[in-house]
Amino acid sequence: MMKGLVTCLLVLLVAHQLGHQARAIDCMAVTESLLQCVTYLTGTADQPAPACCAGMKHLTQIAATVVDKRAACDCIKKEAEKFHNIKEEAATKLPGACGVTISVPISLNTDCSK
């Protein structure tokens, strides 16, 4: 179930164009961007909160380069380990529910190094 969240968010990151320069991304910023999504991802809420969707959009802005996307993926994987009740279906639907278009299929076998 955690893999669904990780995969969904990684796909969102990978779908965006590369930024101008590589920079280190802050895991705290990644966590703060996605914190409001937990209720939706665990099935407590039927729809993601507006703050969740704003956080997802913010994450795509701060993770602009390949290096940033890989770092964000690693941060998300570490954070997702704290939640054992993530619903895979909710994670899969999150981009669409937030109005974020992704161009890569969601996979449960996400490798952050790629």
Biopython code that builds the backbone (N, CA, C, O; Angstrom):
import numpy as np
from Bio.PDB.StructureBuilder import StructureBuilder

atoms = [
    (1, "MET", "N", (0.810, -1.184, 0.000)),
    (1, "MET", "CA", (0.000, 0.000, 0.000)),
    (1, "MET", "C", (0.866, 1.265, 0.000)),
    (1, "MET", "O", (0.553, 2.241, -0.682)),
    (2, "MET", "N", (1.948, 1.234, 0.767)),
    (2, "MET", "CA", (2.841, 2.385, 0.781)),
    (2, "MET", "C", (3.452, 2.594, -0.591)),
    (2, "MET", "O", (3.704, 3.726, -1.005)),
    (3, "LYS", "N", (3.687, 1.500, -1.290)),
    (3, "LYS", "CA", (4.283, 1.605, -2.621)),
    (3, "LYS", "C", (3.380, 2.394, -3.553)),
    (3, "LYS", "O", (3.873, 3.106, -4.429)),
    (4, "GLY", "N", (2.068, 2.282, -3.384)),
    (4, "GLY", "CA", (1.137, 3.029, -4.221)),
    (4, "GLY", "C", (1.329, 4.524, -4.061)),
    (4, "GLY", "O", (1.344, 5.258, -5.050)),
    (5, "LEU", "N", (1.477, 4.987, -2.817)),
    (5, "LEU", "CA", (1.714, 6.405, -2.564)),
    (5, "LEU", "C", (3.030, 6.830, -3.171)),
    (5, "LEU", "O", (3.116, 7.841, -3.868)),
    (6, "VAL", "N", (4.037, 6.059, -2.901)),
    (6, "VAL", "CA", (5.358, 6.373, -3.423)),
    (6, "VAL", "C", (5.324, 6.432, -4.945)),
    (6, "VAL", "O", (5.840, 7.370, -5.553)),
    (7, "THR", "N", (4.722, 5.437, -5.541)),
    (7, "THR", "CA", (4.665, 5.363, -6.993)),
    (7, "THR", "C", (3.890, 6.528, -7.569)),
    (7, "THR", "O", (4.334, 7.167, -8.523)),
    (8, "CYS", "N", (2.751, 6.801, -7.004)),
    (8, "CYS", "CA", (1.910, 7.895, -7.497)),
    (8, "CYS", "C", (2.666, 9.214, -7.482)),
    (8, "CYS", "O", (2.667, 9.959, -8.462)),
    (9, "LEU", "N", (3.293, 9.485, -6.376)),
    (9, "LEU", "CA", (3.993, 10.753, -6.257)),
    (9, "LEU", "C", (5.245, 10.803, -7.114)),
    (9, "LEU", "O", (5.585, 11.857, -7.651)),
    (10, "LEU", "N", (5.927, 9.691, -7.246)),
    (10, "LEU", "CA", (7.091, 9.664, -8.124)),
    (10, "LEU", "C", (6.680, 9.911, -9.566)),
    (10, "LEU", "O", (7.333, 10.668, -10.285)),
    (11, "VAL", "N", (5.612, 9.280, -9.979)),
    (11, "VAL", "CA", (5.143, 9.467, -11.349)),
    (11, "VAL", "C", (4.805, 10.934, -11.581)),
    (11, "VAL", "O", (5.108, 11.491, -12.636)),
    (12, "LEU", "N", (4.186, 11.544, -10.605)),
    (12, "LEU", "CA", (3.869, 12.966, -10.712)),
    (12, "LEU", "C", (5.141, 13.775, -10.914)),
    (12, "LEU", "O", (5.186, 14.676, -11.752)),
    (13, "LEU", "N", (6.153, 13.457, -10.159)),
    (13, "LEU", "CA", (7.414, 14.182, -10.274)),
    (13, "LEU", "C", (8.088, 13.953, -11.621)),
    (13, "LEU", "O", (8.597, 14.889, -12.237)),
    (14, "VAL", "N", (8.086, 12.718, -12.068)),
    (14, "VAL", "CA", (8.764, 12.376, -13.314)),
    (14, "VAL", "C", (8.067, 13.000, -14.509)),
    (14, "VAL", "O", (8.706, 13.254, -15.530)),
    (15, "ALA", "N", (6.783, 13.248, -14.404)),
    (15, "ALA", "CA", (6.011, 13.762, -15.530)),
    (15, "ALA", "C", (6.342, 15.215, -15.864)),
    (15, "ALA", "O", (6.013, 15.688, -16.952)),
    (16, "HIS", "N", (6.964, 15.899, -14.977)),
    (16, "HIS", "CA", (7.251, 17.320, -15.220)),
    (16, "HIS", "C", (8.616, 17.519, -15.879)),
    (16, "HIS", "O", (9.510, 16.681, -15.760)),
    (17, "GLN", "N", (8.750, 18.613, -16.554)),
    (17, "GLN", "CA", (9.996, 18.884, -17.270)),
    (17, "GLN", "C", (11.135, 19.141, -16.309)),
    (17, "GLN", "O", (10.924, 19.483, -15.146)),
    (18, "LEU", "N", (12.358, 18.969, -16.816)),
    (18, "LEU", "CA", (13.547, 19.209, -16.011)),
    (18, "LEU", "C", (13.729, 20.700, -15.750)),
    (18, "LEU", "O", (13.379, 21.543, -16.576)),
    (19, "GLY", "N", (14.282, 21.000, -14.587)),
    (19, "GLY", "CA", (14.585, 22.384, -14.237)),
    (19, "GLY", "C", (15.899, 22.823, -14.846)),
    (19, "GLY", "O", (16.502, 22.114, -15.652)),
    (20, "HIS", "N", (16.327, 24.000, -14.447)),
    (20, "HIS", "CA", (17.536, 24.577, -15.036)),
    (20, "HIS", "C", (18.820, 24.059, -14.399)),
    (20, "HIS", "O", (19.799, 23.816, -15.106)),
    (21, "GLN", "N", (18.837, 23.883, -13.067)),
    (21, "GLN", "CA", (20.054, 23.446, -12.400)),
    (21, "GLN", "C", (19.706, 22.413, -11.339)),
    (21, "GLN", "O", (18.607, 22.420, -10.783)),
    (22, "ALA", "N", (20.650, 21.529, -11.066)),
    (22, "ALA", "CA", (20.451, 20.542, -10.003)),
    (22, "ALA", "C", (20.632, 21.225, -8.653)),
    (22, "ALA", "O", (21.511, 22.072, -8.496)),
    (23, "ARG", "N", (19.809, 20.861, -7.686)),
    (23, "ARG", "CA", (19.949, 21.355, -6.338)),
    (23, "ARG", "C", (19.419, 20.281, -5.405)),
    (23, "ARG", "O", (18.612, 19.439, -5.800)),
    (24, "ALA", "N", (19.867, 20.318, -4.197)),
    (24, "ALA", "CA", (19.399, 19.330, -3.230)),
    (24, "ALA", "C", (18.002, 19.713, -2.764)),
    (24, "ALA", "O", (17.734, 20.880, -2.476)),
    (25, "ILE", "N", (17.125, 18.740, -2.690)),
    (25, "ILE", "CA", (15.770, 18.996, -2.218)),
    (25, "ILE", "C", (15.704, 18.659, -0.733)),
    (25, "ILE", "O", (16.374, 17.737, -0.268)),
    (26, "ASP", "N", (14.916, 19.388, -0.013)),
    (26, "ASP", "CA", (14.775, 19.227, 1.423)),
    (26, "ASP", "C", (13.634, 18.259, 1.724)),
    (26, "ASP", "O", (12.496, 18.499, 1.319)),
    (27, "CYS", "N", (13.925, 17.177, 2.423)),
    (27, "CYS", "CA", (12.886, 16.190, 2.746)),
    (27, "CYS", "C", (11.760, 16.812, 3.561)),
    (27, "CYS", "O", (10.607, 16.401, 3.434)),
    (28, "MET", "N", (12.074, 17.779, 4.382)),
    (28, "MET", "CA", (11.024, 18.434, 5.167)),
    (28, "MET", "C", (10.028, 19.130, 4.238)),
    (28, "MET", "O", (8.822, 19.093, 4.484)),
    (29, "ALA", "N", (10.520, 19.757, 3.184)),
    (29, "ALA", "CA", (9.632, 20.424, 2.221)),
    (29, "ALA", "C", (8.750, 19.403, 1.505)),
    (29, "ALA", "O", (7.575, 19.668, 1.251)),
    (30, "VAL", "N", (9.306, 18.251, 1.182)),
    (30, "VAL", "CA", (8.530, 17.189, 0.532)),
    (30, "VAL", "C", (7.437, 16.707, 1.475)),
    (30, "VAL", "O", (6.277, 16.586, 1.081)),
    (31, "THR", "N", (7.808, 16.434, 2.714)),
    (31, "THR", "CA", (6.851, 15.955, 3.710)),
    (31, "THR", "C", (5.741, 16.978, 3.935)),
    (31, "THR", "O", (4.562, 16.625, 3.963)),
    (32, "GLU", "N", (6.113, 18.225, 4.091)),
    (32, "GLU", "CA", (5.113, 19.280, 4.316)),
    (32, "GLU", "C", (4.177, 19.414, 3.116)),
    (32, "GLU", "O", (2.990, 19.694, 3.284)),
    (33, "SER", "N", (4.698, 19.218, 1.923)),
    (33, "SER", "CA", (3.871, 19.323, 0.723)),
    (33, "SER", "C", (2.796, 18.244, 0.678)),
    (33, "SER", "O", (1.713, 18.471, 0.138)),
    (34, "LEU", "N", (3.083, 17.085, 1.234)),
    (34, "LEU", "CA", (2.172, 15.945, 1.114)),
    (34, "LEU", "C", (1.410, 15.600, 2.385)),
    (34, "LEU", "O", (0.548, 14.722, 2.364)),
    (35, "LEU", "N", (1.703, 16.257, 3.463)),
    (35, "LEU", "CA", (1.095, 15.932, 4.747)),
    (35, "LEU", "C", (-0.436, 15.970, 4.710)),
    (35, "LEU", "O", (-1.087, 15.135, 5.338)),
    (36, "GLN", "N", (-1.006, 16.909, 3.997)),
    (36, "GLN", "CA", (-2.458, 17.054, 3.957)),
    (36, "GLN", "C", (-3.141, 15.983, 3.108)),
    (36, "GLN", "O", (-4.368, 15.949, 3.027)),
    (37, "CYS", "N", (-2.364, 15.117, 2.483)),
    (37, "CYS", "CA", (-2.926, 14.049, 1.642)),
    (37, "CYS", "C", (-3.194, 12.766, 2.423)),
    (37, "CYS", "O", (-3.843, 11.855, 1.908)),
    (38, "VAL", "N", (-2.711, 12.683, 3.637)),
    (38, "VAL", "CA", (-2.790, 11.439, 4.396)),
    (38, "VAL", "C", (-4.233, 10.981, 4.602)),
    (38, "VAL", "O", (-4.519, 9.791, 4.471)),
    (39, "THR", "N", (-5.140, 11.891, 4.918)),
    (39, "THR", "CA", (-6.525, 11.465, 5.173)),
    (39, "THR", "C", (-7.155, 10.848, 3.929)),
    (39, "THR", "O", (-7.908, 9.879, 4.026)),
    (40, "TYR", "N", (-6.854, 11.399, 2.781)),
    (40, "TYR", "CA", (-7.371, 10.824, 1.529)),
    (40, "TYR", "C", (-6.707, 9.482, 1.241)),
    (40, "TYR", "O", (-7.380, 8.520, 0.872)),
    (41, "LEU", "N", (-5.414, 9.420, 1.405)),
    (41, "LEU", "CA", (-4.661, 8.212, 1.066)),
    (41, "LEU", "C", (-4.953, 7.038, 2.000)),
    (41, "LEU", "O", (-4.783, 5.882, 1.615)),
    (42, "THR", "N", (-5.385, 7.328, 3.204)),
    (42, "THR", "CA", (-5.725, 6.265, 4.146)),
    (42, "THR", "C", (-7.213, 5.931, 4.135)),
    (42, "THR", "O", (-7.656, 5.038, 4.857)),
    (43, "GLY", "N", (-7.982, 6.644, 3.319)),
    (43, "GLY", "CA", (-9.405, 6.351, 3.202)),
    (43, "GLY", "C", (-10.280, 7.060, 4.215)),
    (43, "GLY", "O", (-11.485, 6.813, 4.265)),
    (44, "THR", "N", (-9.703, 7.934, 5.023)),
    (44, "THR", "CA", (-10.481, 8.688, 5.998)),
    (44, "THR", "C", (-11.334, 9.750, 5.315)),
    (44, "THR", "O", (-12.421, 10.074, 5.794)),
    (45, "ALA", "N", (-10.857, 10.290, 4.210)),
    (45, "ALA", "CA", (-11.590, 11.304, 3.442)),
    (45, "ALA", "C", (-11.866, 10.763, 2.042)),
    (45, "ALA", "O", (-11.050, 10.043, 1.467)),
    (46, "ASP", "N", (-13.033, 11.124, 1.505)),
    (46, "ASP", "CA", (-13.416, 10.670, 0.161)),
    (46, "ASP", "C", (-12.716, 11.440, -0.950)),
    (46, "ASP", "O", (-12.533, 10.920, -2.051)),
    (47, "GLN", "N", (-12.331, 12.665, -0.667)),
    (47, "GLN", "CA", (-11.674, 13.532, -1.642)),
    (47, "GLN", "C", (-10.433, 14.137, -0.993)),
    (47, "GLN", "O", (-10.424, 14.376, 0.214)),
    (48, "PRO", "N", (-9.384, 14.389, -1.777)),
    (48, "PRO", "CA", (-8.213, 15.056, -1.194)),
    (48, "PRO", "C", (-8.572, 16.489, -0.828)),
    (48, "PRO", "O", (-9.324, 17.153, -1.541)),
    (49, "ALA", "N", (-8.037, 16.947, 0.269)),
    (49, "ALA", "CA", (-8.253, 18.324, 0.710)),
    (49, "ALA", "C", (-7.593, 19.286, -0.278)),
    (49, "ALA", "O", (-6.601, 18.937, -0.918)),
    (50, "PRO", "N", (-8.140, 20.486, -0.402)),
    (50, "PRO", "CA", (-7.488, 21.476, -1.271)),
    (50, "PRO", "C", (-6.013, 21.686, -0.912)),
    (50, "PRO", "O", (-5.182, 21.916, -1.790)),
    (51, "ALA", "N", (-5.699, 21.606, 0.377)),
    (51, "ALA", "CA", (-4.302, 21.761, 0.803)),
    (51, "ALA", "C", (-3.439, 20.612, 0.298)),
    (51, "ALA", "O", (-2.256, 20.809, 0.019)),
    (52, "CYS", "N", (-4.008, 19.420, 0.176)),
    (52, "CYS", "CA", (-3.284, 18.275, -0.376)),
    (52, "CYS", "C", (-2.921, 18.548, -1.828)),
    (52, "CYS", "O", (-1.770, 18.386, -2.232)),
    (53, "CYS", "N", (-3.909, 18.962, -2.602)),
    (53, "CYS", "CA", (-3.667, 19.223, -4.027)),
    (53, "CYS", "C", (-2.693, 20.373, -4.222)),
    (53, "CYS", "O", (-1.852, 20.335, -5.120)),
    (54, "ALA", "N", (-2.804, 21.390, -3.387)),
    (54, "ALA", "CA", (-1.852, 22.509, -3.459)),
    (54, "ALA", "C", (-0.449, 22.002, -3.138)),
    (54, "ALA", "O", (0.527, 22.431, -3.754)),
    (55, "GLY", "N", (-0.353, 21.099, -2.184)),
    (55, "GLY", "CA", (0.940, 20.526, -1.830)),
    (55, "GLY", "C", (1.537, 19.699, -2.953)),
    (55, "GLY", "O", (2.742, 19.751, -3.200)),
    (56, "MET", "N", (0.687, 18.933, -3.634)),
    (56, "MET", "CA", (1.182, 18.138, -4.769)),
    (56, "MET", "C", (1.705, 19.043, -5.874)),
    (56, "MET", "O", (2.757, 18.783, -6.457)),
    (57, "LYS", "N", (0.969, 20.097, -6.152)),
    (57, "LYS", "CA", (1.413, 21.041, -7.187)),
    (57, "LYS", "C", (2.710, 21.724, -6.769)),
    (57, "LYS", "O", (3.599, 21.935, -7.594)),
    (58, "HIS", "N", (2.817, 22.069, -5.488)),
    (58, "HIS", "CA", (4.043, 22.680, -4.978)),
    (58, "HIS", "C", (5.217, 21.713, -5.120)),
    (58, "HIS", "O", (6.320, 22.115, -5.490)),
    (59, "LEU", "N", (4.974, 20.452, -4.826)),
    (59, "LEU", "CA", (6.033, 19.454, -4.939)),
    (59, "LEU", "C", (6.563, 19.356, -6.364)),
    (59, "LEU", "O", (7.768, 19.199, -6.566)),
    (60, "THR", "N", (5.687, 19.447, -7.345)),
    (60, "THR", "CA", (6.156, 19.390, -8.733)),
    (60, "THR", "C", (7.009, 20.600, -9.082)),
    (60, "THR", "O", (7.858, 20.531, -9.971)),
    (61, "GLN", "N", (6.785, 21.705, -8.385)),
    (61, "GLN", "CA", (7.585, 22.907, -8.634)),
    (61, "GLN", "C", (8.954, 22.829, -7.968)),
    (61, "GLN", "O", (9.955, 23.251, -8.547)),
    (62, "ILE", "N", (8.997, 22.289, -6.748)),
    (62, "ILE", "CA", (10.281, 22.263, -6.045)),
    (62, "ILE", "C", (11.161, 21.097, -6.488)),
    (62, "ILE", "O", (12.374, 21.120, -6.277)),
    (63, "ALA", "N", (10.569, 20.100, -7.088)),
    (63, "ALA", "CA", (11.337, 18.951, -7.592)),
    (63, "ALA", "C", (11.404, 19.058, -9.107)),
    (63, "ALA", "O", (10.742, 18.314, -9.832)),
    (64, "ALA", "N", (12.211, 19.990, -9.565)),
    (64, "ALA", "CA", (12.233, 20.308, -10.988)),
    (64, "ALA", "C", (13.283, 19.537, -11.783)),
    (64, "ALA", "O", (13.101, 19.312, -12.979)),
    (65, "THR", "N", (14.367, 19.134, -11.147)),
    (65, "THR", "CA", (15.442, 18.461, -11.878)),
    (65, "THR", "C", (15.396, 16.954, -11.617)),
    (65, "THR", "O", (14.694, 16.496, -10.714)),
    (66, "VAL", "N", (16.130, 16.204, -12.394)),
    (66, "VAL", "CA", (16.211, 14.756, -12.192)),
    (66, "VAL", "C", (16.757, 14.465, -10.794)),
    (66, "VAL", "O", (16.250, 13.582, -10.102)),
    (67, "VAL", "N", (17.771, 15.193, -10.384)),
    (67, "VAL", "CA", (18.367, 14.998, -9.061)),
    (67, "VAL", "C", (17.319, 15.259, -7.983)),
    (67, "VAL", "O", (17.206, 14.490, -7.028)),
    (68, "ASP", "N", (16.554, 16.338, -8.130)),
    (68, "ASP", "CA", (15.501, 16.664, -7.172)),
    (68, "ASP", "C", (14.427, 15.590, -7.130)),
    (68, "ASP", "O", (13.951, 15.222, -6.056)),
    (69, "LYS", "N", (14.049, 15.095, -8.285)),
    (69, "LYS", "CA", (13.000, 14.074, -8.365)),
    (69, "LYS", "C", (13.440, 12.791, -7.677)),
    (69, "LYS", "O", (12.651, 12.154, -6.979)),
    (70, "ARG", "N", (14.681, 12.416, -7.869)),
    (70, "ARG", "CA", (15.195, 11.221, -7.202)),
    (70, "ARG", "C", (15.235, 11.422, -5.689)),
    (70, "ARG", "O", (14.868, 10.530, -4.924)),
    (71, "ALA", "N", (15.680, 12.592, -5.274)),
    (71, "ALA", "CA", (15.737, 12.893, -3.841)),
    (71, "ALA", "C", (14.334, 12.919, -3.247)),
    (71, "ALA", "O", (14.112, 12.390, -2.158)),
    (72, "ALA", "N", (13.389, 13.529, -3.951)),
    (72, "ALA", "CA", (12.005, 13.573, -3.474)),
    (72, "ALA", "C", (11.428, 12.169, -3.376)),
    (72, "ALA", "O", (10.722, 11.856, -2.417)),
    (73, "CYS", "N", (11.714, 11.336, -4.339)),
    (73, "CYS", "CA", (11.256, 9.949, -4.314)),
    (73, "CYS", "C", (11.777, 9.247, -3.068)),
    (73, "CYS", "O", (11.024, 8.559, -2.379)),
    (74, "ASP", "N", (13.063, 9.417, -2.779)),
    (74, "ASP", "CA", (13.642, 8.806, -1.583)),
    (74, "ASP", "C", (12.972, 9.333, -0.316)),
    (74, "ASP", "O", (12.696, 8.569, 0.610)),
    (75, "CYS", "N", (12.713, 10.636, -0.278)),
    (75, "CYS", "CA", (12.037, 11.239, 0.877)),
    (75, "CYS", "C", (10.641, 10.652, 1.049)),
    (75, "CYS", "O", (10.230, 10.326, 2.163)),
    (76, "ILE", "N", (9.922, 10.519, -0.049)),
    (76, "ILE", "CA", (8.561, 9.991, -0.005)),
    (76, "ILE", "C", (8.562, 8.548, 0.475)),
    (76, "ILE", "O", (7.715, 8.158, 1.278)),
    (77, "LYS", "N", (9.504, 7.760, -0.013)),
    (77, "LYS", "CA", (9.588, 6.359, 0.430)),
    (77, "LYS", "C", (9.816, 6.284, 1.935)),
    (77, "LYS", "O", (9.177, 5.488, 2.623)),
    (78, "LYS", "N", (10.714, 7.102, 2.441)),
    (78, "LYS", "CA", (11.003, 7.099, 3.874)),
    (78, "LYS", "C", (9.775, 7.525, 4.675)),
    (78, "LYS", "O", (9.459, 6.926, 5.703)),
    (79, "GLU", "N", (9.093, 8.552, 4.206)),
    (79, "GLU", "CA", (7.911, 9.040, 4.911)),
    (79, "GLU", "C", (6.764, 8.035, 4.845)),
    (79, "GLU", "O", (6.044, 7.847, 5.826)),
    (80, "ALA", "N", (6.595, 7.399, 3.709)),
    (80, "ALA", "CA", (5.504, 6.440, 3.530)),
    (80, "ALA", "C", (5.639, 5.242, 4.463)),
    (80, "ALA", "O", (4.642, 4.595, 4.783)),
    (81, "GLU", "N", (6.854, 4.941, 4.900)),
    (81, "GLU", "CA", (7.061, 3.826, 5.823)),
    (81, "GLU", "C", (6.333, 4.036, 7.140)),
    (81, "GLU", "O", (6.054, 3.072, 7.853)),
    (82, "LYS", "N", (6.021, 5.282, 7.471)),
    (82, "LYS", "CA", (5.324, 5.593, 8.721)),
    (82, "LYS", "C", (3.841, 5.251, 8.670)),
    (82, "LYS", "O", (3.198, 5.116, 9.711)),
    (83, "PHE", "N", (3.296, 5.111, 7.472)),
    (83, "PHE", "CA", (1.869, 4.866, 7.299)),
    (83, "PHE", "C", (1.662, 3.476, 6.703)),
    (83, "PHE", "O", (2.100, 3.199, 5.587)),
    (84, "HIS", "N", (1.001, 2.620, 7.445)),
    (84, "HIS", "CA", (0.813, 1.244, 6.993)),
    (84, "HIS", "C", (-0.564, 1.013, 6.387)),
    (84, "HIS", "O", (-0.866, -0.090, 5.932)),
    (85, "ASN", "N", (-1.388, 2.031, 6.379)),
    (85, "ASN", "CA", (-2.756, 1.841, 5.893)),
    (85, "ASN", "C", (-3.066, 2.695, 4.662)),
    (85, "ASN", "O", (-4.215, 3.082, 4.452)),
    (86, "ILE", "N", (-2.050, 2.989, 3.850)),
    (86, "ILE", "CA", (-2.254, 3.724, 2.608)),
    (86, "ILE", "C", (-3.043, 2.837, 1.649)),
    (86, "ILE", "O", (-2.699, 1.673, 1.445)),
    (87, "LYS", "N", (-4.083, 3.383, 1.072)),
    (87, "LYS", "CA", (-4.911, 2.650, 0.106)),
    (87, "LYS", "C", (-4.322, 2.844, -1.285)),
    (87, "LYS", "O", (-4.191, 3.971, -1.764)),
    (88, "GLU", "N", (-3.972, 1.750, -1.917)),
    (88, "GLU", "CA", (-3.344, 1.821, -3.242)),
    (88, "GLU", "C", (-4.250, 2.526, -4.245)),
    (88, "GLU", "O", (-3.780, 3.329, -5.051)),
    (89, "GLU", "N", (-5.528, 2.233, -4.201)),
    (89, "GLU", "CA", (-6.465, 2.862, -5.138)),
    (89, "GLU", "C", (-6.500, 4.377, -4.961)),
    (89, "GLU", "O", (-6.551, 5.117, -5.944)),
    (90, "ALA", "N", (-6.475, 4.838, -3.716)),
    (90, "ALA", "CA", (-6.473, 6.281, -3.457)),
    (90, "ALA", "C", (-5.186, 6.915, -3.988)),
    (90, "ALA", "O", (-5.221, 7.995, -4.578)),
    (91, "ALA", "N", (-4.060, 6.248, -3.782)),
    (91, "ALA", "CA", (-2.791, 6.778, -4.283)),
    (91, "ALA", "C", (-2.804, 6.869, -5.799)),
    (91, "ALA", "O", (-2.292, 7.829, -6.374)),
    (92, "THR", "N", (-3.389, 5.872, -6.444)),
    (92, "THR", "CA", (-3.473, 5.862, -7.904)),
    (92, "THR", "C", (-4.352, 6.994, -8.418)),
    (92, "THR", "O", (-4.068, 7.593, -9.456)),
    (93, "LYS", "N", (-5.422, 7.281, -7.682)),
    (93, "LYS", "CA", (-6.376, 8.308, -8.117)),
    (93, "LYS", "C", (-5.982, 9.726, -7.709)),
    (93, "LYS", "O", (-6.555, 10.694, -8.209)),
    (94, "LEU", "N", (-5.034, 9.856, -6.827)),
    (94, "LEU", "CA", (-4.685, 11.179, -6.294)),
    (94, "LEU", "C", (-4.342, 12.220, -7.358)),
    (94, "LEU", "O", (-4.868, 13.331, -7.285)),
    (95, "PRO", "N", (-3.496, 11.925, -8.335)),
    (95, "PRO", "CA", (-3.201, 12.966, -9.338)),
    (95, "PRO", "C", (-4.463, 13.476, -10.045)),
    (95, "PRO", "O", (-4.654, 14.685, -10.178)),
    (96, "GLY", "N", (-5.309, 12.570, -10.492)),
    (96, "GLY", "CA", (-6.537, 12.976, -11.164)),
    (96, "GLY", "C", (-7.477, 13.732, -10.247)),
    (96, "GLY", "O", (-8.116, 14.701, -10.658)),
    (97, "ALA", "N", (-7.559, 13.286, -9.000)),
    (97, "ALA", "CA", (-8.430, 13.951, -8.028)),
    (97, "ALA", "C", (-7.953, 15.372, -7.735)),
    (97, "ALA", "O", (-8.741, 16.237, -7.352)),
    (98, "CYS", "N", (-6.668, 15.597, -7.917)),
    (98, "CYS", "CA", (-6.089, 16.929, -7.694)),
    (98, "CYS", "C", (-5.967, 17.731, -8.990)),
    (98, "CYS", "O", (-5.496, 18.868, -8.975)),
    (99, "GLY", "N", (-6.384, 17.149, -10.093)),
    (99, "GLY", "CA", (-6.296, 17.867, -11.364)),
    (99, "GLY", "C", (-4.881, 17.964, -11.897)),
    (99, "GLY", "O", (-4.559, 18.883, -12.651)),
    (100, "VAL", "N", (-4.039, 17.027, -11.512)),
    (100, "VAL", "CA", (-2.659, 16.992, -11.979)),
    (100, "VAL", "C", (-2.572, 15.931, -13.071)),
    (100, "VAL", "O", (-2.949, 14.780, -12.857)),
    (101, "THR", "N", (-2.084, 16.315, -14.218)),
    (101, "THR", "CA", (-1.950, 15.383, -15.325)),
    (101, "THR", "C", (-0.577, 14.726, -15.283)),
    (101, "THR", "O", (0.449, 15.394, -15.157)),
    (102, "ILE", "N", (-0.584, 13.412, -15.389)),
    (102, "ILE", "CA", (0.677, 12.689, -15.469)),
    (102, "ILE", "C", (0.690, 11.910, -16.772)),
    (102, "ILE", "O", (-0.353, 11.471, -17.256)),
    (103, "SER", "N", (1.869, 11.743, -17.329)),
    (103, "SER", "CA", (1.973, 11.090, -18.627)),
    (103, "SER", "C", (2.634, 9.723, -18.555)),
    (103, "SER", "O", (2.882, 9.096, -19.585)),
    (104, "VAL", "N", (2.920, 9.260, -17.352)),
    (104, "VAL", "CA", (3.599, 7.989, -17.163)),
    (104, "VAL", "C", (2.676, 7.067, -16.377)),
    (104, "VAL", "O", (2.078, 7.498, -15.391)),
    (105, "PRO", "N", (2.544, 5.808, -16.788)),
    (105, "PRO", "CA", (1.690, 4.908, -16.019)),
    (105, "PRO", "C", (2.231, 4.678, -14.607)),
    (105, "PRO", "O", (3.441, 4.690, -14.383)),
    (106, "ILE", "N", (1.330, 4.472, -13.676)),
    (106, "ILE", "CA", (1.723, 4.208, -12.298)),
    (106, "ILE", "C", (2.173, 2.754, -12.188)),
    (106, "ILE", "O", (1.517, 1.846, -12.698)),
    (107, "SER", "N", (3.291, 2.555, -11.521)),
    (107, "SER", "CA", (3.850, 1.215, -11.339)),
    (107, "SER", "C", (4.172, 0.988, -9.878)),
    (107, "SER", "O", (4.606, 1.909, -9.185)),
    (108, "LEU", "N", (3.967, -0.216, -9.407)),
    (108, "LEU", "CA", (4.304, -0.548, -8.024)),
    (108, "LEU", "C", (5.791, -0.818, -7.840)),
    (108, "LEU", "O", (6.250, -0.994, -6.711)),
    (109, "ASN", "N", (6.541, -0.853, -8.918)),
    (109, "ASN", "CA", (7.971, -1.173, -8.849)),
    (109, "ASN", "C", (8.850, 0.047, -9.078)),
    (109, "ASN", "O", (9.801, -0.009, -9.858)),
    (110, "THR", "N", (8.545, 1.129, -8.417)),
    (110, "THR", "CA", (9.294, 2.363, -8.600)),
    (110, "THR", "C", (10.723, 2.221, -8.087)),
    (110, "THR", "O", (10.959, 1.776, -6.964)),
    (111, "ASP", "N", (11.651, 2.606, -8.925)),
    (111, "ASP", "CA", (13.066, 2.640, -8.559)),
    (111, "ASP", "C", (13.501, 4.103, -8.591)),
    (111, "ASP", "O", (13.602, 4.699, -9.664)),
    (112, "CYS", "N", (13.756, 4.674, -7.432)),
    (112, "CYS", "CA", (14.093, 6.097, -7.338)),
    (112, "CYS", "C", (15.381, 6.452, -8.059)),
    (112, "CYS", "O", (15.612, 7.627, -8.344)),
    (113, "SER", "N", (16.213, 5.492, -8.359)),
    (113, "SER", "CA", (17.491, 5.800, -9.012)),
    (113, "SER", "C", (17.334, 6.037, -10.510)),
    (113, "SER", "O", (18.280, 6.461, -11.174)),
    (114, "LYS", "N", (16.153, 5.767, -11.041)),
    (114, "LYS", "CA", (15.943, 5.933, -12.488)),
    (114, "LYS", "C", (15.193, 7.188, -12.798)),
    (114, "LYS", "O", (14.933, 7.478, -13.966)),
]
sb = StructureBuilder()
sb.init_structure("model")
sb.init_model(0)
sb.init_chain("A")
sb.init_seg("    ")
for serial, (resi, resn, name, xyz) in enumerate(atoms, 1):
    if name == "N":
        sb.init_residue(resn, " ", resi, " ")
    sb.init_atom(name, np.array(xyz, "f"), 0.0, 1.0, " ", f" {name:<3s}", serial, name[0])
structure = sb.get_structure()
